[in-house]
Amino acid sequence: MMELLLKLADDAFFASFPAVGFAMLFNVPRRFLPYCALAGAVGHCFRTLLMQFLSVPIEWATFMAAALIGIMTIMFAKRHLAPPLLYGVAAIIPMIPGSYAYNTVIALVELAAHSEVRPDVLNQVVLNGVKTVFILGALSVGLAMPSLVYYRTRPII
């Protein structure tokens, strides 16, 4: 149990820095920076919890974490009378699939460097590329979905 708490605390601590950094890059007012850090830390911790301890695939874990961030940012927005994306965009930055995108580009360069197509490199390009696209889609849909449901003017049913 203590190992779980330490892993989640470590994850939260290191996920809050890029959230705050990108919030500063996007000119978020200083008083909102702790909320960006909190949303980024909670979202990344939730994704880690789902992936490591419940064995949820990264795409679905990212979608659920982005939806949680979307719900949190709606609550922050109501409380501070600010747009939800003020918090949300910076909070999802720590979940961007950088390693999968990097491996896709490296495999593409390796594929272009050789005269023949090697199946193992092509497999790596497709696998990492599709995973990157699905994670980015999960981030965008997961962040937008709570706002679409909450700010709906007509009844859903």
N, C-alpha and C positions, 0 to 999 in steps of 0.2 A: 504494500500500500504506500509506503514511504517513497519507494522508487517511482511509482506512478505520479505522486505529487511533485517530486523533484523534476521529473521529465516535463510535466505540464508547466511548472513554474519557469523552468529554463526556456521552454518553447514560448511562453507568454512574454518573458523578458526580452528575448531576441526578436520577436515578431513586432513588438511595439516600436522599435527604432525605425524600421523602414516606413511604417505607417506615419509616424511623426515627421520623418524626413520628407516624404512625398507630400504630406499636408502642408509643410512649410514651402515646398516647391510650388504648390498650387495656390499659395497666398491665403491659406486658411487663417482667420484671425487667431491670435495667440490664446484667447480664452477657450477656444474649441479644441486645441491640440491634445489635452488629456483625454477627451472623448474619442478622438481618432485613435489614440494609442490604445485605449481600452477596447474599442471595437476590433482593432487589428489583432490584439492579443487574445481576446476571447474567441474570435473566429478561427485563428490559427490553432489555438489549443483544442477547440472543438473538432477541427479536421484531424489533428494528430490523435486525439482520443478515439475518433471513429476508425481511423486507419490502423493504428497500432493495437488497440485493445478489443475492437469489435470486428476487425478484418474487413472493413468496408473498402471497396476499390477507391482509388484516389479521385476519380471523376465524380462519383456520387458523394463522397465525403466533402469534396470541394463545393459541390452544389448545395449541400445541406449547411455547410459553414457560411457560404455566401448568403443563403436565405436567412440564417440567424443574424448575420451582420445587417441585412436589409431590415429586419424587424427591430434590431437595436437602434439603427439610425433613424427609423421612423419615431421611436420613443424619444430619442435625443432631439429630433427636429421639433416635435410637439412641445417639448419642455423649453427649448431655447428660441423658438420661432425662427428657425433657420432651415434651409433646404436639406433634405436627407442625404443628397449626394455630396454635400459638404464634408460629411463624415465618411460616407460609404466608399467613395472612390479611393481615398487614401488607405482605408482599412483593408481593402482586398489586395493591395499591392504585395504584401508578403506572401500571398498564395499564387502569384504568377508562376507558371511552370518554366522557369528559366533553364533548368538542367535538361528537360526534354527538348526544348527549342534549340538549345546549344548542340545537343547530340544529333538532332535532325540536320542542322546546318553542317556540322562536321562530316556526317555521313554523305550529305549531298556533295560537298567539296571533294571527298574521297572518291565518290562515284564519278564525278566529272573529270578527275585527274587520270583515271585509268581508261584505256581504250575499250575494254570489254565490260559488260555489266556483270557484277558479281552478285549472286543471289543473297548472300549474307548481308552485304552492305545495303542492297535494295530493301531487304526485310527490315533493317534497322531504320532506314529513312521512313518507310511507311508506318512502322509501329510507333516510333517517337513522334512523327508528324501528326498522326491521328490522335494520339494521346494528348499532344499539345492543343490541338484544335478543340477536343472535347473538354479539356480543363478550362480553356478560355471561354467556351460556350457556357459551361456550368457556372463560371464566375459571373458572366453577364446576365444570364437568365435568373440565377439565384439572387443576385442583388436587385434586379428589377421586379421580380415577382411579388414580393410583399407590398411594394408601392402600388403596383397595378391592382392588387386586391384591396388594399386599405383605402386608396383614394378613388375607388370606383364610384361613379355617380348613380348608376343603375344597379338594381339587384342582380346578383349572379344568376339566380334561378328565376 
